[in-house]
Amino acid sequence: MTSTATDTPVIPVTDATFAAEVLASDLPVLVDFTAAWCGPCRMIAPVLAELAAEEAGRLKIVKLDVDANPATQAAYGVLSMPTLLLFRAGEPVKSVVGARPKRRLRQDLADELPWLAPR
């Protein structure tokens, strides 16, 4: 299945594709640790899709289903959903737990990615 900016700008990743999609990425990567049963995860999904479309080429946003991919979840000690982990050069540099509006998410990430700051 191919992904385009018009259908899903948030790219699904798995334990098997995590290293290639996230750790080896030239761009900063925001990883959404999510689960189908998680209500707040469903609330933040459209916020992440908007952000991915707006910041295409500067920020990559991916989602990882924790139920189907427990190894990556365990490797990063993720216990609450949704947890957003920001990676730069293969290293986690910022963690945000819980759903929030886009403006607040931009604000929360702005210390690591100053160009994301809300105007």
trRosetta pair geometry for C-beta under 8 A, 3 or more apart (Angstrom, degrees):
i j d omega theta_ij theta_ji phi_ij phi_ji
3 7 6.6 -130 -150 73 60 106
3 8 5.3 -73 -145 71 105 94
3 9 7.8 138 162 -102 112 21
3 11 5.8 162 76 -108 169 81
4 7 5.4 74 55 16 82 94
4 8 7.8 87 55 38 46 57
5 9 5.2 31 -139 -89 61 97
5 53 6.1 111 -173 -120 97 81
5 56 5.9 -4 -113 -94 127 157
8 11 7.4 128 122 -84 101 41
8 12 8.0 4 136 -21 144 88
8 49 7.2 -78 -146 -122 57 108
9 49 5.7 121 47 -154 100 64
9 52 3.5 161 122 116 116 120
9 53 4.7 -156 -29 -63 163 69
9 56 6.5 -96 -147 -78 125 109
9 61 6.9 49 127 56 89 110
10 32 6.9 -8 -163 19 131 136
10 45 7.4 -122 29 -157 162 74
10 48 5.3 52 -85 126 137 111
10 49 5.5 -81 -16 -88 111 67
10 52 5.1 -155 -65 -33 68 161
10 61 5.0 -54 -114 111 79 104
10 62 6.6 141 -174 -121 70 21
10 63 5.3 46 155 -19 116 108
11 21 6.6 -153 114 -160 133 135
11 60 7.1 -24 19 -179 126 98
11 61 7.2 142 18 91 77 53
11 62 4.6 -40 72 -109 87 82
11 63 7.4 171 80 19 38 70
12 62 7.1 113 -129 -166 7 82
12 63 5.7 -37 -105 68 58 88
12 64 7.7 123 -162 -91 60 39
12 65 7.4 2 -150 -16 106 98
13 17 4.9 -135 -152 90 78 105
13 18 5.3 103 154 -88 125 61
13 21 4.7 -146 -107 66 126 153
13 22 6.5 55 -149 -33 173 107
13 31 7.4 -61 43 -129 136 101
13 62 4.6 30 -13 171 118 133
13 63 7.1 161 21 71 77 35
13 64 5.3 -39 73 -83 90 88
13 69 7.8 57 112 -99 70 173
14 17 5.0 73 44 21 79 95
14 18 6.8 -112 89 -37 35 83
14 64 7.2 147 -99 -134 24 86
14 65 8.0 -14 -104 40 70 89
14 68 7.0 -65 -127 120 95 108
14 69 5.2 -164 -155 -90 59 128
15 18 6.0 -32 -146 -8 25 121
15 69 4.4 179 -38 -150 86 93
15 70 7.7 -15 -67 50 132 43
15 71 4.4 68 -130 51 134 115
15 72 5.1 -158 -104 -24 71 100
17 20 5.6 -66 -164 50 62 107
17 21 5.1 43 146 -13 94 119
18 21 6.3 -69 -134 48 22 99
18 22 5.3 -24 -176 23 65 121
18 23 6.9 57 136 -10 74 101
18 64 6.9 30 -95 -100 109 135
18 69 7.6 134 -49 -177 123 139
18 72 5.0 163 -75 -100 163 139
19 22 7.0 -64 -112 54 12 83
19 23 4.7 -34 -148 38 55 126
19 24 6.3 54 151 -17 67 103
20 23 7.6 8 -28 50 13 85
20 24 5.4 -28 -141 34 36 130
21 24 7.6 63 16 48 12 90
21 25 6.6 10 159 -57 37 111
21 29 7.4 126 137 -135 74 152
21 60 7.8 -156 173 145 82 141
21 62 5.8 102 142 -93 128 159
22 25 5.9 -45 -152 -6 19 118
22 29 4.8 -161 -136 104 72 160
22 31 6.0 14 -116 -71 138 121
22 62 6.3 -108 -75 39 98 148
22 87 5.5 77 177 43 97 160
22 90 7.7 107 126 -119 72 55
23 87 7.0 -88 -91 177 47 150
23 90 4.1 48 -162 -129 74 90
24 90 7.0 38 -65 -84 33 106
25 28 7.8 53 110 175 122 1
25 29 4.9 98 51 -46 156 122
25 60 5.7 -114 -159 34 151 149
25 87 7.3 97 48 99 118 118
25 90 8.0 158 39 -68 69 64
27 57 7.8 -168 -101 168 140 22
27 58 6.8 143 -145 162 116 19
27 59 6.2 172 165 -116 118 21
27 60 4.7 115 88 -15 128 102
28 58 7.8 -1 38 151 99 62
28 59 5.5 -30 77 -119 97 76
28 60 7.2 178 89 28 45 76
28 86 6.3 1 176 -174 111 96
28 87 6.7 165 -162 83 61 53
28 88 4.9 -23 -110 -92 90 83
28 112 7.5 142 -142 136 149 111
28 113 6.0 -143 62 -83 169 123
29 59 7.6 150 -100 -170 27 65
29 60 4.6 -26 -107 75 78 103
29 61 7.4 159 -161 -91 60 26
29 62 6.2 -1 -173 8 110 109
29 86 7.4 159 84 -155 45 49
29 87 4.6 -9 60 57 94 105
30 48 7.5 -153 109 -139 127 105
30 51 7.8 -20 53 116 156 134
30 59 6.3 24 -7 174 108 112
30 60 7.3 179 24 89 67 50
30 61 4.7 -16 66 -111 102 78
30 62 7.4 164 83 27 52 62
30 84 5.7 -4 -175 -173 98 106
30 85 7.5 160 -155 80 50 39
30 86 5.3 -21 -101 -100 73 74
30 87 7.8 -170 -77 20 26 72
30 109 7.4 -35 -95 -112 128 147
31 62 5.5 -18 -112 71 67 93
31 63 7.5 138 -166 -105 57 26
31 64 6.0 7 -175 -2 105 115
31 84 6.8 156 77 -156 49 52
31 85 4.7 -13 56 59 105 90
31 86 7.8 -171 17 -79 73 25
31 87 6.5 46 -15 -11 110 111
32 41 7.6 121 167 -146 111 91
32 44 7.2 -175 -138 110 127 121
32 45 7.9 116 167 -100 161 63
32 48 5.7 -11 -61 -112 146 164
32 61 6.9 37 -18 -180 108 93
32 62 7.0 -161 24 98 79 43
32 63 4.2 -28 70 -108 108 78
32 64 7.0 166 81 21 54 66
32 82 5.8 -23 -164 -162 87 122
32 83 8.0 150 -156 79 41 43
32 84 5.6 -17 -98 -102 62 81
33 63 8.0 168 -80 -158 15 62
33 64 5.5 -24 -108 68 59 101
33 66 5.4 54 -178 -62 92 112
33 73 6.1 116 -148 -109 126 89
33 76 7.7 -151 -67 78 142 130
33 78 4.6 -71 159 -180 176 160
33 81 6.1 -117 115 -110 85 81
33 82 6.3 151 73 -158 63 62
33 83 4.5 0 48 58 120 90
33 84 7.5 -156 17 -76 77 31
33 85 7.0 49 -21 -3 108 103
34 38 6.2 -143 -165 52 67 137
34 41 4.2 123 -145 -153 94 131
34 45 7.6 72 -127 -80 153 97
34 63 5.2 -14 16 -166 129 108
34 64 6.9 140 26 68 76 46
34 65 6.2 -45 82 -99 81 51
34 66 6.9 179 70 -9 28 91
34 81 6.0 106 -132 -159 34 114
34 82 5.4 -5 -94 -109 75 99
35 38 4.4 97 63 -16 88 112
35 41 6.1 169 46 -16 56 164
35 65 6.4 99 -107 -156 48 69
35 66 5.2 -51 -69 43 99 100
35 67 5.4 93 -131 -23 100 104
35 81 5.0 -41 12 -133 104 173
36 65 7.0 20 -32 -140 84 115
36 67 7.0 -54 15 20 94 141
37 67 7.9 87 7 -47 105 141
38 41 3.6 66 97 1 116 120
38 42 7.0 169 97 -14 66 78
38 81 4.3 -88 -106 115 155 127
38 82 6.5 132 138 -52 146 73
39 42 5.9 -56 -156 32 36 108
39 43 6.6 35 149 -20 67 105
40 43 5.1 -51 -148 34 42 118
40 44 6.4 29 158 -13 72 104
40 81 7.1 155 69 120 103 71
40 82 5.8 -133 112 4 99 91
40 98 6.2 -62 174 -153 153 59
40 99 3.9 -149 -171 -17 94 118
41 44 6.3 -61 -146 40 29 100
41 45 6.6 50 151 -46 62 97
41 81 5.4 -21 -58 155 118 107
41 82 4.5 130 -98 -59 75 104
41 99 7.4 -135 -64 -69 22 109
42 45 5.7 -33 -149 3 33 122
43 47 7.8 18 136 -5 62 115
43 99 4.4 38 88 -154 117 161
44 47 5.0 -60 -160 42 57 119
44 48 5.9 56 145 -23 83 103
44 82 5.4 -102 43 33 145 156
44 84 8.0 -125 157 -52 152 120
44 99 4.1 -146 -50 -124 104 87
44 100 7.0 33 -105 31 111 49
44 105 7.9 120 -148 -74 108 141
45 48 5.9 -58 -148 37 29 109
45 49 6.4 31 154 -21 65 106
45 63 7.9 16 -119 -91 88 151
46 49 5.4 -50 -144 35 37 115
46 50 6.4 40 156 -20 67 101
47 50 6.0 -54 -153 35 29 110
47 51 6.4 26 152 -16 63 109
47 99 7.6 135 19 -161 143 86
47 100 7.5 174 158 84 172 53
47 101 6.7 -167 -111 -156 136 33
47 102 4.7 -165 -151 -69 96 81
47 105 6.3 124 155 -2 129 150
48 51 5.6 -55 -143 40 33 112
48 52 6.1 38 155 -24 66 105
48 61 5.4 178 -178 170 98 147
48 63 7.4 101 124 -67 157 109
49 52 5.7 -52 -146 34 28 113
49 53 6.5 27 155 -16 62 106
50 53 5.9 -60 -152 37 30 109
50 54 6.2 24 155 -15 67 112
50 102 6.0 -51 84 -95 131 144
51 54 5.7 -58 -142 41 30 110
51 55 5.8 -4 169 10 68 116
51 59 7.4 -47 151 92 96 136
51 61 6.4 97 95 -51 102 153
51 102 6.1 -178 -61 -137 101 104
51 105 6.8 -77 -71 103 151 136
51 106 7.5 -169 -116 -71 118 88
52 55 6.6 -72 -132 53 20 88
52 56 6.6 54 159 -69 60 79
52 59 7.4 -120 -116 99 52 94
52 60 7.8 31 -134 -159 94 33
52 61 4.1 -105 -87 37 105 127
53 56 6.1 -16 -154 -31 28 111
55 58 4.9 -91 -176 65 84 103
55 59 4.0 1 135 38 131 109
55 61 7.8 90 69 -26 115 109
55 116 7.1 0 -97 -104 142 94
56 59 7.9 -71 -78 57 19 64
58 115 6.9 -89 177 96 147 139
59 113 6.8 36 -85 -146 124 161
59 116 7.3 52 -48 -82 151 119
64 69 5.3 -89 -178 70 99 145
64 72 5.8 -84 -177 91 154 142
64 73 7.3 -174 122 -62 124 84
65 68 4.4 34 97 29 116 108
65 69 5.9 110 74 11 65 101
66 69 6.4 -81 -124 65 26 78
66 70 6.7 65 176 -95 66 55
66 73 4.3 77 -139 -80 97 145
66 78 6.7 -127 -107 100 132 126
66 81 6.5 -128 10 -81 141 124
67 70 7.5 0 -154 -61 19 87
69 72 5.2 -4 148 28 110 110
69 73 6.5 126 105 -18 76 97
70 73 5.4 -62 -148 43 41 115
70 74 5.8 39 158 -21 76 108
71 74 5.9 -58 -148 39 27 108
71 75 6.2 32 153 -27 64 108
72 75 5.5 -49 -143 31 33 116
72 76 6.6 6 165 3 64 107
73 76 6.8 -80 -156 48 24 90
73 78 4.8 -92 -156 58 74 111
74 77 7.4 31 -171 -74 34 37
74 78 8.0 -82 -57 37 20 76
76 85 6.2 -50 176 -68 151 166
76 92 6.5 115 -138 -50 117 153
78 81 7.8 66 157 -74 110 68
78 83 4.7 -158 -143 51 107 150
78 85 7.4 -96 -80 -37 118 124
79 83 7.8 83 45 -45 45 142
80 83 5.7 110 78 -57 74 102
80 97 5.1 51 83 -158 130 120
80 98 7.3 -18 137 -57 130 70
82 97 7.5 171 95 -154 53 48
82 98 6.9 123 60 -113 76 8
82 99 6.2 81 33 -66 116 71
83 95 6.4 -18 -173 -164 101 98
83 96 7.3 152 -162 80 53 47
83 97 5.1 -18 -108 -106 78 76
84 95 7.1 149 81 -158 56 47
84 96 4.4 -10 59 61 107 98
84 97 7.7 -160 23 -75 70 31
84 105 7.7 42 38 -144 170 110
85 92 4.9 -44 -177 -131 115 115
85 94 7.3 156 -157 84 46 53
85 95 5.5 -13 -104 -104 72 76
86 92 7.0 108 72 -154 47 63
86 93 5.5 -59 98 62 96 86
86 94 4.1 10 40 55 120 99
86 95 7.6 -141 17 -67 77 34
86 96 7.7 54 -22 -3 100 100
86 109 6.1 136 -70 -132 150 105
86 112 5.7 133 112 91 151 158
86 113 7.4 -131 -161 -20 146 115
87 90 6.5 -6 179 -136 115 11
87 91 6.4 154 -151 73 76 28
87 92 5.5 -46 -92 -89 74 51
87 93 6.9 126 -126 6 24 86
88 91 6.3 -29 67 61 63 82
88 93 5.0 2 19 -10 106 140
88 112 7.0 -157 -29 179 134 116
92 95 6.9 31 170 -61 120 91
93 112 5.3 130 117 -129 123 138
94 108 7.8 145 167 145 130 84
94 109 6.3 135 109 -123 158 68
94 111 7.4 146 -100 71 136 99
94 112 4.8 -116 -31 -22 136 149
96 100 7.5 -81 168 15 124 131
96 105 6.9 107 150 -133 166 78
96 108 5.1 82 -106 141 132 143
96 109 7.2 -61 -37 -64 140 85
100 104 4.2 -101 163 90 121 126
100 105 5.2 153 86 -57 109 82
100 108 7.1 87 74 -13 160 141
101 104 5.0 88 60 13 78 104
101 105 7.0 -144 98 -8 37 91
102 105 5.5 -57 -144 37 32 112
102 106 6.3 36 157 -21 67 103
103 106 5.8 -52 -151 34 30 113
103 107 6.5 31 149 -19 62 107
103 118 4.8 37 -150 -88 82 152
104 107 5.4 -53 -149 36 35 116
104 108 6.2 37 152 -22 67 105
105 108 5.6 -52 -145 35 32 113
105 109 6.4 16 159 -7 65 110
106 109 6.2 -70 -149 45 26 100
106 110 6.3 48 152 -53 64 100
106 116 4.8 -155 -153 155 79 90
106 117 6.3 121 150 -137 100 16
106 118 4.8 111 93 -51 134 83
107 110 5.6 -38 -148 -1 30 122
107 117 6.8 58 -105 -137 52 64
107 118 5.8 -32 -60 3 86 108
109 112 5.9 -65 -173 50 65 100
109 113 5.2 -5 145 39 99 108
109 116 5.0 -24 95 93 108 155
110 113 6.4 -79 -119 75 31 64
110 114 5.8 57 -175 -121 75 38
110 116 5.2 -141 -90 78 67 89
110 117 3.9 74 -130 -80 136 79
110 118 7.8 -87 -62 1 137 62
111 114 7.7 25 -129 -77 14 69
113 116 4.3 51 105 -5 108 119
114 117 6.0 -17 -173 -18 52 112
